Amino acid sequence: MRYIVGVVRIFVGILFIISGFIKLNDPVGFSFKLEEYFSQGVLDLPVFVPYALTISIIVVILEVLLGVFLIVGFKVKFTLWSLLGMIVFFTFLTFYSAYFNKVTDCGCFGDAIKLTPWESFTKDIILLALILLLFFGKKYIAPLFRPFLGKALIGLSLLFCLIYVNHVLNHLPVIDFRPYEIGKNIEDGMGVPEGAPKAIFEYSWKFNVNGKEEIYVTNGDYPTVDGEFIGVETEEIQKGYEPPVHDFTIEQNGEDFAGQLLQEPKLLMIVAYDLRKSDLDAFKEVKRITDKALKNGYKVIGMSASGPDQTDALVADNNLGFQFYFTDETTLKTIVRSNPGALVLEKGTIEQKVHYNDLDELVFN
């Protein structure tokens, strides 16, 4: 039992540290996921939406620290009860998501590892069982280091978390797991490779046969039935290949210019997913940088999910030398974790990407 508890202790601790660190690398992305959970139609807790980022930061730092606590052997009872409370809560969320098909990705490992709701729920059940095992064997969880060294490691872990989260909030995630990372080509990301699996649908056809309702199941073909057709229900039983980049459009007046703009040899995108939430003071620097880009022969566009009234007012107020296009809000949030943010592209390939605090780092050749 001592060896089993020892192995499980290290495994659970490392898993919590990895899971927490991945989300610590992108707390803004995790806050978007929390907003999705808090929204109407899911948990219906809109009162928490304005605090999603704060909750995100607290949760991910706590997740990392609890993993360190467990490995170090610090305050075992507190650590185990905290781990149990956290995993019970996450298990409820993943079951709710899976059973009611509310949130298709729990965000447990951010964008690094995508899990379906049922995969996330299964993972949490296994973790719950392992944490319960640690409860039964808690007498075997002894400190690995002397008190001073253990506390020093915990203090350093907390300091690292605070410095790291402050850095990624004021710049961009250090590690970019999304399909819009520097070096990726957006058009390539929208493509479907040859031989990729296609979605499979099951059709349940209802007929009235001699006064009795009967159902015939096919994979799409209309069944040959001697009866009166009533209706049909469709269910996707196997998902097809989904390109990493989807729902990507650059629209203006109902026309999509994505294909044309992604062929530009010099393109600067200013991304602001929601101008009501943007740091509007940053557009003074945006004005300076975009004017410099225009002088160097760059095509400059703005991309936002805000309406034309807001974007036109912003352009007029800041005397911007470019116009805004409409792009889906979720897509813009995925492209860059900054509002506003900027990308430099060469024929669809992302060459540079920066937070609005780092606009002066952009280089225009």
The 8 nearest C-alpha neighbors of each residue, nearest first, counted from 0:
[[1, 3, 2, 4, 136, 139, 5, 135],
 [0, 2, 4, 3, 139, 5, 136, 140],
 [3, 1, 5, 4, 0, 6, 7, 139],
 [4, 2, 0, 6, 5, 1, 7, 8],
 [5, 3, 7, 1, 2, 6, 8, 0],
 [4, 6, 2, 8, 3, 7, 1, 9],
 [5, 7, 3, 9, 8, 4, 10, 2],
 [8, 6, 10, 4, 9, 5, 11, 3],
 [7, 9, 5, 11, 6, 10, 4, 12],
 [8, 10, 12, 6, 7, 11, 70, 13],
 [11, 9, 7, 13, 12, 8, 14, 6],
 [12, 10, 14, 8, 13, 9, 7, 15],
 [13, 11, 66, 9, 15, 14, 10, 69],
 [12, 14, 16, 10, 15, 11, 9, 17],
 [13, 15, 11, 17, 16, 12, 18, 10],
 [16, 14, 66, 18, 12, 13, 17, 19],
 [15, 17, 63, 13, 19, 66, 14, 18],
 [18, 16, 20, 14, 19, 15, 13, 21],
 [19, 17, 15, 108, 21, 16, 20, 14],
 [20, 18, 59, 63, 16, 62, 22, 17],
 [19, 21, 23, 17, 22, 18, 16, 24],
 [22, 20, 24, 18, 23, 19, 108, 17],
 [21, 23, 25, 24, 19, 20, 26, 109],
 [24, 22, 20, 26, 25, 21, 59, 19],
 [23, 25, 22, 21, 172, 20, 26, 173],
 [24, 26, 22, 23, 28, 27, 172, 29],
 [27, 25, 29, 23, 28, 22, 55, 56],
 [28, 26, 30, 29, 25, 52, 31, 336],
 [27, 29, 31, 30, 26, 25, 32, 336],
 [28, 30, 26, 32, 31, 27, 55, 22],
 [29, 31, 52, 33, 27, 51, 32, 55],
 [32, 30, 34, 28, 29, 33, 35, 27],
 [31, 33, 29, 35, 30, 34, 36, 106],
 [34, 32, 30, 36, 35, 31, 51, 37],
 [35, 33, 37, 31, 48, 32, 36, 38],
 [34, 36, 32, 33, 38, 37, 31, 102],
 [35, 37, 33, 34, 38, 41, 42, 32],
 [38, 36, 44, 34, 42, 35, 45, 43],
 [39, 37, 43, 35, 45, 36, 41, 34],
 [40, 38, 43, 41, 42, 37, 45, 44],
 [39, 41, 43, 38, 42, 101, 37, 36],
 [40, 42, 39, 43, 36, 38, 101, 37],
 [43, 41, 37, 44, 36, 38, 39, 40],
 [44, 42, 39, 38, 41, 37, 40, 45],
 [43, 45, 37, 46, 42, 47, 38, 39],
 [46, 44, 48, 47, 37, 38, 43, 39],
 [45, 47, 44, 48, 49, 37, 50, 43],
 [46, 48, 45, 50, 49, 44, 51, 37],
 [47, 49, 51, 45, 34, 50, 46, 37],
 [50, 48, 47, 51, 46, 52, 45, 34],
 [51, 49, 53, 47, 48, 52, 54, 46],
 [50, 52, 30, 54, 48, 53, 49, 55],
 [51, 53, 30, 55, 54, 50, 56, 27],
 [54, 52, 56, 50, 55, 51, 57, 30],
 [55, 53, 51, 57, 52, 56, 58, 50],
 [54, 56, 52, 58, 30, 53, 57, 51],
 [55, 57, 53, 59, 54, 58, 26, 60],
 [58, 56, 54, 60, 55, 59, 61, 53],
 [59, 57, 61, 55, 56, 60, 54, 62],
 [58, 60, 19, 62, 61, 56, 57, 23],
 [61, 59, 63, 62, 57, 58, 64, 56],
 [60, 62, 64, 58, 59, 63, 65, 57],
 [63, 61, 59, 19, 65, 60, 64, 15],
 [64, 62, 16, 19, 60, 66, 61, 65],
 [63, 65, 67, 61, 66, 62, 68, 60],
 [66, 64, 68, 62, 67, 63, 61, 69],
 [65, 67, 12, 15, 16, 69, 63, 64],
 [66, 68, 64, 70, 65, 69, 71, 12],
 [69, 67, 65, 73, 71, 66, 70, 72],
 [70, 68, 72, 66, 67, 71, 12, 65],
 [69, 71, 67, 72, 68, 12, 9, 66],
 [70, 72, 68, 143, 69, 73, 142, 67],
 [71, 73, 142, 69, 70, 141, 68, 75],
 [72, 74, 68, 75, 71, 142, 69, 149],
 [75, 73, 77, 76, 78, 72, 68, 69],
 [74, 76, 78, 73, 77, 72, 79, 69],
 [77, 75, 79, 78, 74, 80, 137, 81],
 [78, 76, 80, 75, 74, 79, 81, 82],
 [77, 79, 75, 81, 76, 80, 82, 74],
 [80, 78, 82, 76, 81, 77, 83, 75],
 [81, 79, 83, 77, 82, 78, 84, 76],
 [80, 82, 84, 78, 83, 79, 77, 85],
 [83, 81, 79, 85, 80, 84, 78, 86],
 [82, 84, 80, 86, 81, 85, 87, 79],
 [85, 83, 81, 87, 82, 86, 80, 88],
 [84, 86, 82, 88, 83, 87, 81, 89],
 [85, 87, 89, 83, 88, 84, 90, 82],
 [88, 86, 90, 84, 89, 85, 83, 91],
 [87, 89, 91, 85, 86, 90, 84, 92],
 [88, 90, 86, 92, 91, 87, 93, 85],
 [91, 89, 87, 93, 123, 88, 92, 86],
 [90, 92, 88, 94, 89, 93, 95, 87],
 [93, 91, 89, 95, 90, 94, 96, 88],
 [92, 94, 96, 120, 90, 95, 91, 116],
 [95, 93, 97, 91, 96, 92, 120, 98],
 [94, 96, 92, 98, 93, 97, 99, 91],
 [97, 95, 101, 93, 102, 100, 94, 99],
 [96, 98, 116, 100, 94, 117, 95, 99],
 [99, 97, 95, 100, 96, 94, 101, 117],
 [98, 100, 101, 96, 97, 95, 94, 102],
 [101, 99, 97, 96, 98, 102, 103, 95],
 [100, 102, 96, 99, 41, 103, 97, 95],
 [103, 101, 96, 104, 100, 105, 36, 35],
 [102, 104, 116, 115, 101, 100, 105, 96],
 [105, 103, 106, 102, 115, 116, 114, 113],
 [106, 104, 107, 116, 102, 93, 103, 119],
 [105, 107, 109, 108, 104, 32, 29, 110],
 [108, 106, 105, 109, 18, 119, 22, 114],
 [107, 109, 18, 106, 112, 111, 21, 110],
 [108, 110, 106, 111, 22, 107, 21, 112],
 [109, 111, 176, 112, 177, 113, 108, 106],
 [110, 112, 176, 109, 108, 113, 21, 177],
 [113, 111, 108, 110, 114, 109, 107, 106],
 [112, 114, 110, 111, 115, 104, 108, 109],
 [115, 113, 118, 119, 104, 112, 116, 105],
 [114, 116, 118, 117, 104, 119, 103, 113],
 [117, 115, 97, 119, 118, 93, 103, 96],
 [116, 118, 120, 119, 97, 115, 121, 94],
 [119, 117, 121, 115, 120, 116, 114, 122],
 [120, 118, 122, 116, 117, 121, 114, 93],
 [119, 121, 117, 93, 123, 122, 118, 94],
 [122, 120, 118, 124, 123, 119, 117, 125],
 [121, 123, 119, 125, 120, 124, 118, 126],
 [122, 124, 126, 120, 125, 121, 90, 127],
 [125, 123, 127, 121, 126, 122, 120, 128],
 [126, 124, 128, 122, 123, 127, 129, 121],
 [127, 125, 123, 129, 128, 124, 130, 122],
 [128, 126, 124, 130, 125, 129, 123, 131],
 [127, 129, 131, 125, 126, 130, 132, 124],
 [128, 130, 132, 126, 131, 127, 125, 133],
 [131, 129, 133, 127, 132, 128, 126, 134],
 [132, 130, 134, 128, 133, 129, 127, 135],
 [131, 133, 129, 135, 130, 134, 128, 136],
 [134, 132, 136, 130, 131, 135, 137, 4],
 [135, 133, 131, 137, 132, 136, 130, 79],
 [136, 134, 132, 133, 137, 131, 138, 130],
 [135, 137, 133, 134, 138, 139, 4, 132],
 [136, 138, 134, 140, 139, 133, 135, 75],
 [139, 137, 136, 140, 141, 135, 134, 1],
 [138, 140, 137, 1, 136, 141, 4, 5],
 [141, 139, 137, 138, 72, 142, 5, 75],
 [140, 142, 72, 139, 143, 138, 75, 71],
 [143, 141, 72, 144, 71, 73, 140, 145],
 [142, 144, 71, 72, 141, 145, 70, 149],
 [145, 143, 149, 142, 148, 146, 71, 147],
 [144, 146, 148, 147, 149, 143, 142, 150],
 [147, 145, 149, 148, 150, 144, 142, 151],
 [146, 148, 150, 149, 145, 151, 144, 152],
 [149, 147, 151, 145, 150, 146, 144, 152],
 [150, 148, 146, 152, 151, 144, 147, 145],
 [149, 151, 153, 147, 152, 148, 154, 146],
 [150, 152, 148, 154, 149, 153, 155, 147],
 [153, 151, 155, 149, 150, 154, 156, 148],
 [152, 154, 156, 150, 151, 155, 157, 149],
 [153, 155, 151, 157, 156, 152, 150, 158],
 [154, 156, 158, 152, 153, 157, 159, 151],
 [157, 155, 153, 159, 154, 158, 152, 160],
 [156, 158, 160, 154, 159, 155, 153, 161],
 [159, 157, 155, 161, 156, 160, 154, 162],
 [158, 160, 156, 162, 157, 161, 163, 155],
 [161, 159, 157, 163, 158, 162, 164, 156],
 [160, 162, 158, 164, 163, 159, 165, 157],
 [163, 161, 165, 159, 160, 164, 158, 166],
 [162, 164, 166, 160, 165, 161, 159, 167],
 [165, 163, 167, 161, 166, 162, 160, 168],
 [164, 166, 162, 168, 163, 167, 161, 169],
 [165, 167, 163, 164, 169, 168, 170, 162],
 [168, 166, 171, 172, 170, 164, 169, 165],
 [169, 167, 165, 166, 170, 164, 171, 27],
 [170, 168, 166, 167, 165, 356, 171, 354],
 [169, 171, 167, 354, 168, 166, 356, 357],
 [172, 170, 167, 354, 173, 336, 168, 169],
 [173, 171, 167, 174, 24, 25, 175, 170],
 [172, 174, 171, 175, 24, 167, 25, 170],
 [173, 175, 172, 176, 24, 25, 171, 21],
 [176, 174, 177, 180, 172, 173, 179, 181],
 [177, 175, 111, 110, 174, 178, 180, 179],
 [176, 178, 179, 175, 180, 110, 333, 334],
 [179, 177, 180, 243, 244, 176, 183, 188],
 [180, 178, 177, 334, 183, 181, 185, 349],
 [179, 181, 178, 175, 183, 177, 182, 176],
 [182, 180, 349, 183, 350, 351, 179, 352],
 [181, 183, 349, 350, 348, 180, 184, 179],
 [182, 184, 348, 181, 349, 180, 179, 185],
 [185, 183, 348, 347, 187, 186, 349, 188],
 [184, 186, 188, 187, 347, 348, 183, 189],
 [187, 185, 189, 188, 184, 347, 190, 261],
 [188, 186, 190, 184, 189, 185, 183, 244],
 [187, 189, 244, 185, 186, 190, 243, 242],
 [190, 188, 244, 186, 242, 187, 245, 185],
 [189, 191, 187, 188, 242, 192, 186, 244],
 [190, 192, 242, 193, 195, 189, 240, 241],
 [193, 191, 195, 194, 190, 242, 240, 196],
 [192, 194, 195, 191, 196, 190, 240, 197],
 [193, 195, 192, 196, 197, 191, 240, 239],
 [194, 196, 193, 192, 240, 197, 191, 239],
 [197, 195, 239, 240, 194, 198, 238, 199],
 [198, 196, 239, 240, 199, 195, 238, 237],
 [239, 197, 199, 238, 237, 200, 196, 235],
 [200, 198, 237, 236, 235, 197, 238, 201],
 [201, 199, 235, 234, 236, 218, 202, 198],
 [200, 202, 218, 234, 233, 217, 235, 236],
 [201, 203, 233, 217, 216, 232, 218, 219],
 [202, 204, 216, 232, 231, 215, 214, 233],
 [205, 203, 231, 215, 214, 230, 216, 202],
 [206, 204, 214, 230, 229, 213, 231, 228],
 [207, 205, 228, 229, 227, 213, 212, 226],
 [206, 208, 212, 227, 211, 226, 210, 213],
 [207, 209, 226, 211, 210, 206, 212, 227],
 [210, 208, 211, 207, 226, 212, 227, 225],
 [209, 211, 208, 207, 212, 226, 227, 206],
 [212, 210, 208, 207, 209, 213, 206, 226],
 [213, 211, 207, 206, 208, 205, 210, 214],
 [212, 214, 206, 205, 207, 211, 208, 215],
 [215, 213, 205, 204, 203, 206, 216, 212],
 [216, 214, 204, 203, 205, 217, 213, 222],
 [215, 217, 203, 202, 204, 214, 201, 218],
 [218, 216, 202, 219, 201, 220, 215, 203],
 [219, 217, 201, 202, 200, 220, 216, 199],
 [220, 218, 217, 202, 221, 201, 200, 216],
 [221, 219, 222, 217, 218, 202, 223, 216],
 [220, 222, 219, 223, 217, 204, 224, 202],
 [223, 221, 224, 220, 215, 217, 204, 216],
 [222, 224, 221, 225, 226, 220, 215, 206],
 [223, 225, 226, 222, 206, 208, 227, 228],
 [224, 226, 208, 223, 227, 206, 207, 209],
 [227, 225, 208, 207, 224, 206, 228, 209],
 [226, 228, 207, 206, 229, 208, 225, 224],
 [227, 229, 206, 230, 205, 207, 226, 204],
 [230, 228, 206, 205, 227, 207, 231, 204],
 [231, 229, 205, 228, 204, 232, 206, 203],
 [232, 230, 204, 203, 205, 202, 233, 229],
 [231, 233, 203, 202, 204, 234, 230, 201],
 [232, 234, 202, 201, 203, 200, 231, 235],
 [235, 233, 201, 200, 236, 202, 232, 203],
 [236, 234, 200, 237, 199, 201, 238, 233],
 [235, 237, 200, 199, 234, 201, 238, 198],
 [238, 236, 199, 198, 235, 239, 200, 197],
 [239, 237, 198, 199, 235, 240, 236, 197],
 [198, 238, 240, 197, 196, 241, 237, 199],
 [239, 241, 196, 195, 197, 242, 238, 198],
 [240, 242, 239, 243, 191, 245, 244, 238],
 [241, 243, 244, 189, 191, 245, 188, 190],
 [244, 242, 188, 178, 245, 241, 189, 177],
 [245, 243, 189, 188, 242, 178, 247, 185],
 [244, 246, 247, 189, 242, 243, 241, 188],
 [245, 247, 248, 330, 244, 327, 326, 189],
 [248, 246, 245, 330, 244, 249, 326, 327],
 [247, 249, 257, 326, 250, 255, 246, 256],
 [250, 248, 257, 256, 255, 326, 325, 324],
 [251, 249, 255, 325, 254, 324, 256, 253],
 [250, 252, 324, 253, 254, 325, 255, 249],
 [253, 251, 254, 250, 255, 324, 325, 307],
 [252, 254, 251, 250, 255, 325, 249, 256],
 [255, 253, 250, 251, 252, 256, 249, 248],
 [254, 256, 250, 249, 257, 248, 251, 253],
 [255, 257, 249, 259, 258, 250, 260, 254],
 [258, 256, 249, 260, 259, 248, 255, 261],
 [259, 257, 261, 256, 260, 262, 255, 186],
 [258, 260, 256, 257, 262, 261, 263, 255],
 [261, 259, 257, 262, 263, 258, 256, 266],
 [260, 262, 347, 346, 258, 263, 259, 257],
 [261, 263, 346, 260, 259, 347, 264, 258],
 [262, 264, 346, 260, 265, 261, 266, 345],
 [265, 263, 345, 346, 262, 266, 344, 297],
 [266, 264, 297, 345, 263, 298, 344, 267],
 [265, 267, 298, 344, 297, 343, 263, 299],
 [266, 268, 343, 299, 342, 298, 344, 300],
 [269, 267, 342, 300, 341, 301, 299, 270],
 [268, 270, 341, 301, 340, 302, 300, 267],
 [269, 271, 302, 340, 339, 341, 301, 268],
 [272, 270, 339, 338, 303, 273, 274, 302],
 [271, 273, 303, 304, 328, 331, 270, 332],
 [274, 272, 275, 305, 276, 271, 304, 277],
 [273, 275, 277, 276, 271, 305, 272, 309],
 [274, 276, 273, 277, 305, 309, 278, 279],
 [275, 277, 274, 273, 278, 338, 272, 279],
 [278, 276, 274, 338, 279, 275, 339, 273],
 [277, 279, 280, 281, 338, 276, 339, 282],
 [278, 280, 281, 277, 282, 274, 283, 339],
 [281, 279, 282, 278, 283, 284, 277, 285],
 [282, 280, 279, 283, 284, 278, 285, 355],
 [281, 283, 285, 284, 280, 279, 286, 317],
 [284, 282, 286, 281, 285, 280, 287, 317],
 [283, 285, 287, 282, 286, 281, 288, 358],
 [286, 284, 282, 288, 283, 287, 289, 281],
 [285, 287, 283, 284, 289, 288, 319, 282],
 [288, 286, 284, 290, 285, 289, 291, 283],
 [289, 287, 291, 285, 290, 286, 284, 292],
 [288, 290, 292, 291, 286, 287, 285, 293],
 [291, 289, 293, 287, 292, 288, 286, 294],
 [290, 292, 288, 294, 289, 293, 287, 295],
 [293, 291, 289, 295, 297, 294, 290, 363],
 [292, 294, 297, 290, 296, 295, 291, 289],
 [295, 293, 291, 292, 296, 290, 297, 289],
 [296, 294, 292, 293, 297, 291, 363, 364],
 [297, 295, 293, 294, 292, 298, 265, 363],
 [298, 296, 265, 293, 292, 266, 295, 299],
 [297, 299, 266, 265, 267, 293, 296, 300],
 [300, 298, 267, 266, 321, 268, 297, 289],
 [301, 299, 268, 321, 322, 323, 269, 267],
 [300, 302, 323, 269, 268, 322, 324, 270],
 [303, 301, 270, 324, 323, 325, 326, 269],
 [302, 304, 272, 271, 325, 305, 326, 270],
 [303, 305, 328, 272, 325, 326, 327, 273],
 [306, 304, 303, 273, 274, 309, 310, 307],
 [305, 307, 308, 309, 310, 304, 325, 303],
 [308, 306, 310, 309, 311, 305, 323, 312],
 [307, 309, 311, 306, 310, 312, 305, 313],
 [310, 308, 312, 307, 311, 306, 313, 305],
 [309, 311, 307, 313, 312, 308, 314, 323],
 [312, 310, 314, 308, 313, 309, 307, 315],
 [313, 311, 315, 309, 310, 314, 316, 308],
 [314, 312, 310, 316, 311, 315, 317, 309],
 [313, 315, 319, 311, 312, 317, 318, 316],
 [314, 316, 318, 312, 313, 317, 311, 319],
 [317, 315, 313, 314, 318, 312, 319, 311],
 [316, 318, 319, 314, 315, 313, 283, 286],
 [319, 317, 315, 314, 316, 320, 286, 313],
 [320, 318, 314, 317, 321, 286, 315, 322],
 [319, 321, 318, 290, 322, 289, 286, 314],
 [320, 322, 319, 300, 299, 323, 301, 314],
 [323, 321, 300, 301, 324, 320, 314, 319],
 [324, 322, 301, 302, 300, 310, 325, 303],
 [323, 325, 302, 251, 250, 249, 301, 303],
 [324, 326, 250, 303, 304, 302, 249, 251],
 [327, 325, 249, 304, 248, 303, 302, 328],
 [326, 328, 330, 329, 304, 331, 325, 246],
 [329, 327, 331, 304, 330, 272, 332, 326],
 [330, 328, 332, 331, 327, 333, 272, 326],
 [329, 331, 333, 327, 328, 332, 334, 247],
 [330, 332, 334, 328, 333, 272, 329, 327],
 [333, 331, 329, 330, 334, 335, 336, 328],
 [332, 334, 330, 331, 335, 329, 336, 177],
 [333, 335, 331, 179, 332, 330, 336, 177],
 [334, 336, 337, 333, 332, 340, 331, 270],
 [337, 335, 332, 171, 27, 338, 333, 334],
 [336, 338, 340, 339, 354, 335, 355, 171],
 [339, 337, 271, 277, 340, 272, 278, 270],
 [338, 340, 271, 337, 270, 355, 277, 269],
 [339, 341, 337, 354, 270, 355, 338, 269],
 [340, 342, 269, 353, 268, 352, 270, 354],
 [343, 341, 352, 268, 351, 267, 344, 353],
 [342, 344, 267, 351, 350, 266, 349, 268],
 [345, 343, 349, 266, 348, 350, 347, 265],
 [344, 346, 264, 348, 265, 347, 266, 263],
 [347, 345, 262, 264, 263, 261, 348, 344],
 [346, 348, 261, 184, 345, 185, 344, 262],
 [349, 347, 184, 345, 344, 183, 346, 182],
 [350, 348, 344, 181, 182, 183, 351, 343],
 [349, 351, 344, 343, 181, 182, 348, 345],
 [352, 350, 343, 342, 349, 181, 353, 344],
 [353, 351, 342, 341, 343, 181, 350, 354],
 [352, 354, 341, 357, 340, 358, 355, 342],
 [353, 355, 340, 170, 356, 357, 337, 171],
 [354, 356, 340, 358, 357, 339, 353, 281],
 [355, 357, 354, 358, 170, 169, 353, 281],
 [358, 356, 355, 354, 359, 360, 353, 170],
 [359, 357, 355, 360, 361, 356, 353, 354],
 [358, 360, 357, 361, 288, 356, 284, 362],
 [361, 359, 358, 357, 362, 353, 356, 351],
 [360, 362, 359, 358, 363, 351, 353, 357],
 [361, 363, 364, 360, 359, 351, 343, 292],
 [364, 362, 292, 361, 295, 291, 297, 343],
 [363, 362, 295, 292, 265, 296, 297, 361]]
